[in-house]
Amino acid sequence: MFGTWNKLLMLAAESQHVIDLRVAKCALGGVSALEEMQLMCAEKLEAGMVSASRLMTGCSIESVVDDYRGIVLANATRLARS
């Protein structure tokens, strides 16, 4: 149980880092900011649908959190490069 809570807390911290990177990118404006906002909205819709379907089919919350952390890490890596 504490492992799941730890993973949730890590997800929250990692997500905050991605939010910071996205806000900085969007503050610069331009086409790349618009593309980032569109990508973010599409990713959130997809992640919500995938997570809901996985939970309905019996996957554990921990596995869903692990998947989200992978997505957040990929976004952090991509945004840090730009």
Number of C-alpha atoms within 10 A of each C-alpha: 6 7 9 15 11 11 15 18 12 14 19 13 12 15 19 13 16 20 15 13 18 19 14 13 19 17 10 10 10 10 9 13 17 13 11 16 15 11 11 14 11 11 13 11 10 12 16 12 11 13 18 13 12 15 13 10 9 8 13 13 14 15 14 17 17 16 14 18 19 13 15 20 17 13 18 19 12 12 16 12 6 8
